[in-house]
Amino acid sequence: MPTPIPVTARRVALAVMFSFAVSFFTQSSSAQTGPTTVRRDVHHDVSQPLSEMIKHAPPPSLERRPVEPMKLIPLPPGLLSRRKIR
């Protein structure tokens, strides 16, 4: 009589088989059928690194500024009812 396989080994084996199946089906369905188009860069980022930009940034303003009044979102009638749902 063969020895039984532990439950954790079965789960690991099933997870490995499932991951192989998923990777196989996703690769086969996403395969391109036409030629690949490669384009050249139109613009390169020539700005300074952020570590340099922060050194030259103006200090933050601590002045209090007026804010817009809070706007309430209109809710449909009955949404804020006090009844308990069972």
C-alpha positions in Angstrom: 0.0 0.0 0.0 1.5 3.4 -1.0 2.1 5.9 1.7 -0.3 8.9 1.6 1.0 12.3 0.4 0.7 15.0 3.1 -1.9 17.7 2.5 0.6 20.5 2.3 2.6 18.7 -0.4 -0.6 18.3 -2.4 -1.4 22.0 -2.0 2.1 23.0 -3.1 1.9 20.6 -6.1 -1.5 22.0 -7.1 -0.2 25.6 -6.8 2.8 24.9 -9.0 0.7 23.2 -11.7 -1.9 26.0 -11.6 0.9 28.7 -11.9 2.3 26.8 -14.9 -1.1 26.5 -16.5 -1.8 30.2 -16.0 1.5 31.3 -17.4 1.1 29.1 -20.4 -2.3 30.4 -21.3 -1.4 34.0 -20.7 1.6 33.7 -22.9 -0.2 32.0 -25.7 -3.1 34.4 -25.7 -1.0 37.6 -25.6 1.4 36.5 -28.4 1.7 39.1 -31.1 0.9 38.1 -34.6 2.3 41.1 -36.5 5.6 42.9 -36.8 6.8 44.8 -33.8 7.0 48.6 -34.2 10.0 50.3 -32.6 10.0 54.1 -32.5 12.7 56.6 -31.6 12.5 58.9 -28.7 11.0 62.3 -29.4 12.1 64.0 -26.2 14.6 63.4 -23.5 14.3 64.6 -19.9 17.2 67.0 -19.4 16.1 68.4 -16.0 18.4 68.2 -13.0 18.1 65.3 -10.5 15.6 66.0 -7.7 18.4 66.0 -5.2 19.8 69.0 -6.9 16.5 70.7 -7.5 15.6 70.6 -3.8 18.7 72.6 -3.0 17.6 75.5 -5.2 13.9 75.4 -4.4 12.4 78.4 -2.6 11.5 77.9 1.1 7.8 76.9 1.7 5.5 79.8 2.6 4.0 79.6 6.1 1.5 82.4 5.5 -2.1 81.4 6.0 -4.2 81.6 2.9 -8.0 81.6 2.6 -9.6 78.3 1.6 -12.7 77.6 -0.5 -15.8 76.9 1.5 -16.6 73.2 1.9 -19.1 72.0 -0.6 -21.5 69.2 0.3 -22.3 66.4 -2.1 -26.1 66.0 -2.6 -27.2 62.5 -1.6 -30.3 60.7 -2.7 -33.3 60.8 -0.3 -33.4 57.9 2.2 -29.7 57.3 2.1 -29.1 58.7 5.5 -32.0 57.0 7.2 -31.6 56.0 10.8 -33.2 52.6 10.4 -31.1 49.5 11.1 -30.8 47.0 8.3 -31.3 43.4 9.3 
